Amino acid sequence: QVQLVESGGGLVQAGQSLRLACAASGSIAASINAMGWFRQAPGKPREWVATITTGGSTNYADSVKGRFTISRDSANNTVFLQMNSLKAEDTSVYYCQALAGPYSLVSWGQGTQVTVSS
């Protein structure tokens, strides 16, 4: 199992930036295949935001492409989400996800709130 702890959420104004971090630990953290970020706004389903693989490949949802950047510190099993030019519609609880081991076991963090005021 992988334990994930997110940090960095908060309240900002539209146009400002935030950086989220997700630290992974646990017995199979060294076998993480990919990590990503999802978000869920009130009354809406959880949606995928971005993913980064151990090889460094990245993918982004169209809604955040060009504004958000996912990166990783492999030595410390930490993934970051740099969010620039934030919009009110980015307001959500942001969740970190890890896929680990030969069967890509899915683990989730507890979530961190991001609120963007317009």
DSSP file with accessible surface (Angstrom, degrees, kcal/mol):
  #  RESIDUE AA STRUCTURE BP1 BP2  ACC     N-H-->O    O-->H-N    N-H-->O    O-->H-N    TCO  KAPPA ALPHA  PHI   PSI    X-CA   Y-CA   Z-CA
    1    1 A Q              0   0  109      0, 0.0    27,-1.1     0, 0.0     2,-0.4   0.000 360.0 360.0 360.0 150.7    0.0    0.0    0.0
    2    2 A V        -     0   0    5     24,-0.1     2,-0.5    25,-0.1    24,-0.2  -0.967 360.0-149.0-116.4 131.8    1.1    3.6   -0.6
    3    3 A Q  E     -A   25   0A  93     22,-3.5    22,-2.2    -2,-0.4     2,-0.4  -0.866  15.1-165.1 -98.6 134.0    0.2    6.4    1.7
    4    4 A L  E     -A   24   0A  10     -2,-0.5   106,-0.5   104,-0.4     2,-0.5  -0.974   8.3-172.0-123.8 131.6   -0.2    9.8    0.1
    5    5 A V  E     -A   23   0A  87     18,-1.9    18,-2.4    -2,-0.4     2,-0.2  -0.977   9.9-159.2-126.9 117.4   -0.2   13.2    1.9
    6    6 A E  E     +A   22   0A   8     -2,-0.5     2,-0.3    16,-0.2    16,-0.2  -0.616  15.4 168.1 -92.0 155.1   -1.2   16.3    0.0
    7    7 A S  E     +A   21   0A  65     14,-2.2    14,-2.6    -2,-0.2   105,-0.1  -0.965  40.9  66.8-153.9 164.6   -0.3   19.9    1.0
    8    8 A G        +     0   0   35     -2,-0.3    11,-0.3     1,-0.3    14,-0.0   0.371  59.3 135.4 106.1  -4.2   -0.4   23.4   -0.4
    9    9 A G        +     0   0   29     12,-0.1     2,-0.3     9,-0.1    -1,-0.3  -0.172  22.1 123.7 -69.4 171.2   -4.0   24.1   -0.9
   10   10 A G  E     -d  114   0B  30    103,-0.9   105,-2.8   102,-0.1     2,-0.5  -0.992  57.8 -58.6 167.1-167.6   -5.6   27.4    0.1
   11   11 A L  E     +d  115   0B 126     -2,-0.3     2,-0.3   103,-0.2   105,-0.2  -0.934  52.8 159.8-110.7 123.9   -7.5   30.5   -0.9
   12   12 A V  E     -d  116   0B  17    103,-2.5   105,-2.7    -2,-0.5     2,-0.2  -0.912  37.6-106.5-135.8 166.9   -6.3   32.7   -3.7
   13   13 A Q  E >   -d  117   0B 127     -2,-0.3     3,-2.1   103,-0.2    73,-0.2  -0.587  51.7 -81.0 -90.0 157.1   -7.7   35.3   -6.1
   14   14 A A  T 3  S+     0   0   51    103,-2.6    73,-0.2     1,-0.3    -1,-0.1  -0.276 118.0  29.4 -55.9 138.2   -8.3   34.6   -9.7
   15   15 A G  T 3  S+     0   0   53     71,-3.0    70,-0.6     1,-0.4    -1,-0.3   0.182  98.4 109.4  94.9 -15.7   -5.1   34.9  -11.7
   16   16 A Q    <   -     0   0   93     -3,-2.1    70,-2.3    70,-0.2    -1,-0.4  -0.205  61.6-119.3 -87.1-178.4   -2.8   33.9   -8.9
   17   17 A S        -     0   0   59     67,-0.2     2,-0.3    68,-0.2    67,-0.2  -0.846  21.3-177.5-125.2 155.9   -0.8   30.7   -8.4
   18   18 A L  E     - B   0  83A  30     65,-2.2    65,-3.4    -2,-0.3     2,-0.5  -0.976  14.7-147.2-143.7 153.3   -0.6   27.8   -6.0
   19   19 A R  E     - B   0  82A 132     -2,-0.3     2,-0.3   -11,-0.3    63,-0.2  -0.984  12.7-160.8-125.0 122.7    1.7   24.8   -5.8
   20   20 A L  E     - B   0  81A   0     61,-2.6    61,-2.3    -2,-0.5     2,-0.3  -0.710   5.1-161.9 -96.0 149.6    0.4   21.5   -4.4
   21   21 A A  E     -AB   7  80A  20    -14,-2.6   -14,-2.2    -2,-0.3     2,-0.4  -0.963   7.2-166.5-130.2 149.3    2.7   18.7   -3.2
   22   22 A a  E     -AB   6  79A   0     57,-2.3    57,-2.3    -2,-0.3     2,-0.5  -0.953   7.3-160.9-138.4 115.5    2.0   15.0   -2.6
   23   23 A A  E     -AB   5  78A  45    -18,-2.4   -18,-1.9    -2,-0.4     2,-0.4  -0.852   8.8-154.6-101.0 129.3    4.4   12.9   -0.6
   24   24 A A  E     +A    4   0A  10     53,-2.9     2,-0.3    -2,-0.5   -20,-0.2  -0.820  21.1 158.1-105.2 141.6    4.3    9.2   -1.0
   25   25 A S  E     +A    3   0A  62    -22,-2.2   -22,-3.5    -2,-0.4     2,-0.2  -0.934  18.6  88.5-148.6 170.8    5.4    6.6    1.5
   26   26 A G  S >  S-     0   0   36     -2,-0.3     3,-1.4   -24,-0.2     4,-0.4  -0.584  82.4 -54.1 124.3 176.2    4.8    3.0    2.3
   27   27 A S  T 3  S+     0   0  106    -26,-0.4     3,-0.2     1,-0.3    -1,-0.1   0.770 132.7  30.0 -65.6 -28.9    5.9   -0.5    1.6
   28   28 A I  T >  S+     0   0   45    -27,-1.1     3,-2.1    -3,-0.2    -1,-0.3   0.183  81.5 112.5-117.6  20.1    5.5   -0.3   -2.2
   29   29 A A  G X  S+     0   0    4     -3,-1.4     3,-1.4   -28,-0.3    -1,-0.1   0.840  74.7  61.5 -59.7 -30.4    6.2    3.4   -2.7
   30   30 A A  G 3  S+     0   0   96     -4,-0.4    -1,-0.3     1,-0.3    -2,-0.1   0.634  99.9  56.5 -71.1 -11.4    9.4    2.5   -4.5
   31   31 A S  G <  S+     0   0   60     -3,-2.1    70,-2.4     0, 0.0    -1,-0.3   0.069  73.0 142.5-106.9  22.5    7.3    0.7   -7.1
   32   32 A I  E <   -E  100   0B  17     -3,-1.4    68,-0.3    68,-0.3     3,-0.1  -0.470  28.5-173.8 -66.7 131.2    5.2    3.6   -8.1
   33   33 A N  E     -     0   0B  64     66,-3.8    21,-2.0     1,-0.4     2,-0.3   0.781  66.0  -8.8 -93.6 -35.6    4.5    3.5  -11.8
   34   34 A A  E     -EF  99  53B  13     65,-1.4    65,-2.7    19,-0.2    -1,-0.4  -0.982  55.9-154.9-159.5 153.9    2.7    6.9  -12.1
   35   35 A M  E     +EF  98  52B  18     17,-2.6    17,-3.0    -2,-0.3     2,-0.3  -0.969  20.8 168.4-132.6 151.9    1.2    9.6  -10.0
   36   36 A G  E     -EF  97  51B   0     61,-2.7    61,-2.7    -2,-0.3     2,-0.4  -0.926  28.4-117.8-153.1 175.3   -1.5   12.1  -10.8
   37   37 A W  E     +EF  96  50B   0     13,-2.6    12,-2.8    -2,-0.3    13,-1.6  -0.971  24.0 177.9-123.3 138.5   -3.9   14.7   -9.6
   38   38 A F  E     -EF  95  48B  35     57,-2.8    57,-2.7    -2,-0.4     2,-0.3  -0.835  10.6-155.7-126.1 166.3   -7.6   14.7   -9.7
   39   39 A R  E     -EF  94  47B  10      8,-2.5     8,-3.4    -2,-0.3     2,-0.4  -0.990   6.2-162.7-145.6 155.0  -10.1   17.2   -8.5
   40   40 A Q  E     -E   93   0B  66     53,-2.1    53,-2.3    -2,-0.3     6,-0.2  -0.952   5.3-161.5-142.8 118.0  -13.7   17.2   -7.3
   41   41 A A    >   -     0   0   19      4,-0.4     3,-2.3    -2,-0.4    51,-0.1  -0.607  46.6 -75.5 -90.7 157.4  -16.0   20.2   -7.0
   42   42 A P  T 3  S+     0   0  121      0, 0.0    -1,-0.1     0, 0.0     0, 0.0  -0.268 118.2   6.3 -55.9 129.3  -19.2   20.1   -4.9
   43   43 A G  T 3  S+     0   0   92      1,-0.2    -3,-0.0    -3,-0.1    -2,-0.0   0.516 112.7 100.6  78.3   4.9  -21.9   18.2   -6.6
   44   44 A K  S <  S-     0   0  140     -3,-2.3    -1,-0.2     1,-0.0     3,-0.1  -0.865  76.3-103.0-121.6 156.7  -19.7   17.1   -9.5
   45   45 A P        -     0   0  108      0, 0.0    -4,-0.4     0, 0.0     2,-0.2  -0.330  47.7 -90.6 -71.8 158.8  -17.8   13.8  -10.2
   46   46 A R        -     0   0   90     -6,-0.2     2,-0.4    -8,-0.1    -6,-0.2  -0.501  49.0-160.0 -68.2 136.0  -14.1   13.5   -9.6
   47   47 A E  E     -F   39   0B  83     -8,-3.4    -8,-2.5    -2,-0.2     2,-0.2  -0.929  18.1-111.8-125.2 147.2  -12.2   14.5  -12.7
   48   48 A W  E     +F   38   0B  92     -2,-0.4   -10,-0.3   -10,-0.2     3,-0.1  -0.471  31.6 173.6 -73.7 141.7   -8.7   13.8  -13.8
   49   49 A V  E     -     0   0B   0    -12,-2.8    12,-2.7     1,-0.4     2,-0.3   0.761  56.7 -22.1-114.0 -53.6   -6.3   16.8  -14.0
   50   50 A A  E     -FG  37  60B   0    -13,-1.6   -13,-2.6    10,-0.2    -1,-0.4  -0.989  48.0-157.2-162.1 156.2   -2.7   15.5  -14.8
   51   51 A T  E     -FG  36  59B  34      8,-2.1     8,-1.9    -2,-0.3     2,-0.4  -0.989   1.8-168.9-139.8 146.0   -0.5   12.5  -14.7
   52   52 A I  E     -FG  35  58B  11    -17,-3.0   -17,-2.6    -2,-0.3     6,-0.2  -0.999  14.1-149.2-134.6 133.8    3.3   11.9  -14.6
   53   53 A T  E >   -F   34   0B  46      4,-2.1     3,-2.0    -2,-0.4   -19,-0.2  -0.500  33.3-104.2 -93.6 170.5    4.9    8.6  -15.1
   54   54 A T  T 3  S+     0   0   84    -21,-2.0   -20,-0.1     1,-0.3    -1,-0.1   0.775 123.7  59.6 -65.2 -21.7    8.2    7.3  -13.7
   55   55 A G  T 3  S-     0   0   66    -22,-0.3    -1,-0.3     2,-0.1   -21,-0.1   0.531 121.5-109.6 -81.6  -5.5    9.7    7.9  -17.1
   56   56 A G    <   +     0   0   32     -3,-2.0     2,-0.2     1,-0.3    -2,-0.1   0.423  67.2 147.0  93.6   1.2    8.7   11.6  -16.8
   57   57 A S        -     0   0   75     -5,-0.0    -4,-2.1     1,-0.0     2,-0.3  -0.491  29.3-161.3 -71.4 140.3    5.9   11.6  -19.4
   58   58 A T  E     -G   52   0B  57     -6,-0.2     2,-0.3    -2,-0.2    -6,-0.2  -0.905  14.1-175.7-125.2 151.2    3.1   14.0  -18.6
   59   59 A N  E     -G   51   0B 100     -8,-1.9    -8,-2.1    -2,-0.3     2,-0.3  -0.990   7.7-164.3-142.8 148.7   -0.5   14.4  -19.7
   60   60 A Y  E     -G   50   0B  40     -2,-0.3   -10,-0.2   -10,-0.2     2,-0.1  -0.965  25.9-110.0-135.0 148.4   -3.0   17.1  -18.9
   61   61 A A    >>  -     0   0   15    -12,-2.7     3,-1.7    -2,-0.3     4,-1.3  -0.457  36.9-117.3 -67.4 148.3   -6.7   17.6  -19.1
   62   62 A D  T 34 S+     0   0  137      1,-0.3     3,-0.2     2,-0.2    -1,-0.1   0.841 111.7  64.5 -58.2 -32.0   -7.6   20.2  -21.7
   63   63 A S  T 34 S+     0   0   58      1,-0.2    -1,-0.3     3,-0.0   -14,-0.1   0.694 114.8  28.5 -68.6 -18.2   -9.1   22.5  -19.0
   64   64 A V  T X> S+     0   0    0     -3,-1.7     3,-2.4   -15,-0.2     4,-2.3   0.473  85.5 127.4-119.6  -5.4   -5.7   23.0  -17.4
   65   65 A K  T 3< S+     0   0  121     -4,-1.3     4,-0.1     1,-0.3   -15,-0.0  -0.289  80.7  16.5 -60.1 131.5   -3.3   22.6  -20.3
   66   66 A G  T 34 S+     0   0   81      2,-0.5    -1,-0.3     1,-0.1     3,-0.1   0.240 125.9  58.2  90.5 -14.8   -0.9   25.5  -20.5
   67   67 A R  T <4 S+     0   0   31     -3,-2.4    17,-2.1     1,-0.2     2,-0.3   0.691  98.9  53.4-113.8 -34.1   -1.7   26.7  -16.9
   68   68 A F  E  <  -C   83   0A   4     -4,-2.3    -2,-0.5    15,-0.2     2,-0.4  -0.818  60.2-166.1-107.9 147.2   -0.8   23.7  -14.7
   69   69 A T  E     -C   82   0A  71     13,-2.5    13,-3.1    -2,-0.3     2,-0.4  -0.990   5.7-156.5-133.9 126.0    2.5   21.8  -14.6
   70   70 A I  E     +C   81   0A   5     -2,-0.4     2,-0.3    11,-0.2    11,-0.2  -0.819  23.6 161.3 -99.4 138.6    3.0   18.4  -13.0
   71   71 A S  E     -C   80   0A  47      9,-1.9     9,-2.9    -2,-0.4     2,-0.3  -0.919  20.2-143.2-147.6 172.7    6.5   17.5  -11.9
   72   72 A R  E     -C   79   0A  91     -2,-0.3     2,-0.6     7,-0.3     7,-0.2  -0.979  17.4-148.9-145.4 153.4    8.2   15.1   -9.5
   73   73 A D  E > > -C   78   0A  57      5,-3.3     5,-1.9    -2,-0.3     3,-1.0  -0.906  21.8-173.8-116.4  93.7   11.1   14.6   -7.1
   74   74 A S  G > 5S+     0   0   66     -2,-0.6     3,-1.1     1,-0.3    -1,-0.1   0.847  78.4  61.4 -62.1 -35.1   11.8   10.9   -7.6
   75   75 A A  G 3 5S+     0   0   91      1,-0.3    -1,-0.3    -3,-0.1    -2,-0.0   0.821 116.4  32.0 -63.0 -28.9   14.3   10.8   -4.8
   76   76 A N  G < 5S-     0   0  102     -3,-1.0   -52,-0.3     2,-0.2    -1,-0.3   0.240 106.2-121.1-112.7  11.9   11.7   11.8   -2.3
   77   77 A N  T < 5 +     0   0   53     -3,-1.1   -53,-2.9    -4,-0.4     2,-0.4   0.900  66.1 140.6  50.0  47.5    8.7   10.2   -3.9
   78   78 A T  E   < -BC  23  73A  21     -5,-1.9    -5,-3.3   -55,-0.2     2,-0.4  -0.965  36.2-164.5-124.7 137.9    7.0   13.6   -4.2
   79   79 A V  E     -BC  22  72A   0    -57,-2.3   -57,-2.3    -2,-0.4     2,-0.3  -0.930   9.0-158.1-120.5 145.8    4.9   15.0   -7.0
   80   80 A F  E     -BC  21  71A  32     -9,-2.9    -9,-1.9    -2,-0.4     2,-0.4  -0.876  11.4-156.9-121.0 155.0    4.0   18.6   -7.4
   81   81 A L  E     -BC  20  70A   0    -61,-2.3   -61,-2.6    -2,-0.3     2,-0.6  -0.926  10.3-161.6-131.7 105.7    1.2   20.5   -9.3
   82   82 A Q  E     -BC  19  69A  60    -13,-3.1   -13,-2.5    -2,-0.4     2,-0.6  -0.809  10.3-165.8 -85.8 120.4    2.1   24.1  -10.1
   83   83 A M  E     +BC  18  68A   0    -65,-3.4   -65,-2.2    -2,-0.6     2,-0.3  -0.942  10.6 175.6-115.7 113.2   -1.1   25.9  -10.8
   84   84 A N        +     0   0   58    -17,-2.1   -67,-0.2    -2,-0.6   -68,-0.2  -0.737  59.9  21.7-111.6 163.5   -0.9   29.3  -12.6
   85   85 A S  S    S-     0   0   69    -70,-0.6    -1,-0.2    -2,-0.3   -68,-0.2   0.906  85.1-158.9  48.7  49.2   -3.5   31.7  -13.8
   86   86 A L        -     0   0    3    -70,-2.3   -71,-3.0    -3,-0.3     2,-0.3  -0.251   7.2-157.4 -64.4 145.3   -6.1   30.1  -11.5
   87   87 A K    >   -     0   0   90    -73,-0.2     3,-2.2    -3,-0.1     4,-0.3  -0.837  31.1-109.8-118.8 160.8   -9.7   30.6  -12.3
   88   88 A A  G >  S+     0   0   37     -2,-0.3     3,-1.9     1,-0.3    28,-0.4   0.865 117.6  61.9 -57.6 -35.8  -12.8   30.4  -10.2
   89   89 A E  G 3  S+     0   0  133      1,-0.3    -1,-0.3   -48,-0.0   -48,-0.0   0.558  89.0  70.3 -71.8  -5.5  -13.8   27.1  -11.9
   90   90 A D  G <   +     0   0    0     -3,-2.2    -1,-0.3    26,-0.0     2,-0.2   0.537  69.5 120.6 -82.8  -7.5  -10.6   25.5  -10.6
   91   91 A T    <   +     0   0   38     -3,-1.9     2,-0.3    -4,-0.3    24,-0.2  -0.413  41.2 111.1 -60.6 121.2  -12.1   25.6   -7.1
   92   92 A S  E    S- H   0 114B   4     22,-1.9    22,-2.7    -2,-0.2     2,-0.6  -0.968  74.9 -84.5-170.9 170.4  -12.2   22.0   -6.0
   93   93 A V  E     -EH  40 113B  34    -53,-2.3   -53,-2.1    -2,-0.3     2,-0.5  -0.871  48.1-145.1 -88.8 126.7  -10.7   19.5   -3.6
   94   94 A Y  E     -EH  39 112B   0     18,-3.2    18,-2.0    -2,-0.6     2,-0.4  -0.849  14.6-164.5-101.1 130.7   -7.6   18.2   -5.2
   95   95 A Y  E     -E   38   0B  41    -57,-2.7   -57,-2.8    -2,-0.5     2,-0.3  -0.916  11.9-140.1-117.2 138.8   -6.6   14.6   -4.7
   96   96 A a  E     -E   37   0B   0     -2,-0.4    13,-2.2   -59,-0.2     2,-0.4  -0.740  20.0-166.5 -92.9 141.6   -3.3   12.9   -5.4
   97   97 A Q  E     -EI  36 108B  28    -61,-2.7   -61,-2.7    -2,-0.3     2,-0.4  -0.984   5.1-167.3-129.4 142.7   -3.3    9.4   -6.9
   98   98 A A  E     -EI  35 107B   0      9,-2.2     9,-2.2    -2,-0.4     2,-0.5  -0.986   9.8-157.1-128.5 142.2   -0.6    6.8   -7.2
   99   99 A L  E     +EI  34 106B  46    -65,-2.7   -66,-3.8    -2,-0.4   -65,-1.4  -0.983  29.0 173.1-114.1 122.4   -0.4    3.6   -9.2
  100  100 A A  E   > +EI  32 105B   1      5,-1.9     5,-2.9    -2,-0.5     3,-0.3  -0.954  27.5  13.8-137.1 152.1    2.1    1.1   -7.8
  101  101 A G  T > 5S-     0   0    9    -70,-2.4     3,-1.8    -2,-0.3   -68,-0.1  -0.015  98.0 -53.8  80.5 175.9    3.3   -2.4   -8.2
  102  102 A P  T 3 5S+     0   0  119      0, 0.0    -1,-0.2     0, 0.0     0, 0.0   0.733 138.8  44.3 -64.9 -20.7    2.9   -4.9  -10.9
  103  103 A Y  T 3 5S-     0   0  214     -3,-0.3    -2,-0.1     3,-0.0     3,-0.1   0.215 111.1-117.7-107.5  13.5   -0.9   -4.6  -10.8
  104  104 A S  T < 5 -     0   0   53     -3,-1.8    -3,-0.2     1,-0.2     2,-0.1   0.935  34.8-154.5  50.6  53.2   -0.9   -0.8  -10.6
  105  105 A L  E   < -I  100   0B  76     -5,-2.9    -5,-1.9    -6,-0.1     2,-0.4  -0.382  12.0-129.0 -57.7 132.8   -2.6   -0.7   -7.2
  106  106 A V  E     +I   99   0B  66     -7,-0.2     2,-0.3    -3,-0.1    -7,-0.2  -0.726  28.8 178.6 -94.3 130.3   -4.5    2.6   -6.8
  107  107 A S  E     -I   98   0B   3     -9,-2.2    -9,-2.2    -2,-0.4     2,-0.3  -0.969   8.9-158.4-127.5 148.1   -3.9    4.7   -3.7
  108  108 A W  E     -I   97   0B 101     -2,-0.3  -104,-0.4   -11,-0.2   -11,-0.2  -0.933  11.2-133.0-125.4 148.1   -5.5    8.1   -2.9
  109  109 A G        -     0   0    9    -13,-2.2  -104,-0.2    -2,-0.3     3,-0.1  -0.303  34.3-104.2 -84.4 178.9   -4.6   11.0   -0.7
  110  110 A Q        -     0   0  115   -106,-0.5  -105,-0.1     1,-0.1   -15,-0.1   0.627  62.6-114.7 -83.5 -13.7   -7.0   12.7    1.7
  111  111 A G        -     0   0   12    -15,-0.1     2,-0.4     1,-0.1   -16,-0.2   0.106  17.7-128.1  96.9 150.3   -7.4   15.8   -0.5
  112  112 A T  E     - H   0  94B  22    -18,-2.0   -18,-3.2  -105,-0.1     2,-0.3  -0.999  23.7-120.9-137.2 134.9   -6.6   19.4   -0.2
  113  113 A Q  E     - H   0  93B  85     -2,-0.4  -103,-0.9   -20,-0.2     2,-0.5  -0.586  23.1-172.3 -82.0 132.1   -9.0   22.3   -0.8
  114  114 A V  E     -dH  10  92B   0    -22,-2.7   -22,-1.9    -2,-0.3     2,-0.5  -0.993   5.3-176.2-120.2 122.8   -8.2   24.9   -3.4
  115  115 A T  E     -d   11   0B  50   -105,-2.8  -103,-2.5    -2,-0.5     2,-0.5  -0.986   6.0-168.8-123.8 125.7  -10.5   27.9   -3.5
  116  116 A V  E     -d   12   0B   6     -2,-0.5     2,-0.3   -28,-0.4  -103,-0.2  -0.961  10.3-153.0-116.3 118.1  -10.2   30.6   -6.2
  117  117 A S  E      d   13   0B  47   -105,-2.7  -103,-2.6    -2,-0.5   -29,-0.0  -0.712 360.0 360.0 -92.0 141.0  -12.2   33.8   -5.6
  118  118 A S              0   0  141     -2,-0.3    -1,-0.0  -105,-0.2   -31,-0.0  -0.412 360.0 360.0 -96.6 360.0  -13.2   35.8   -8.6
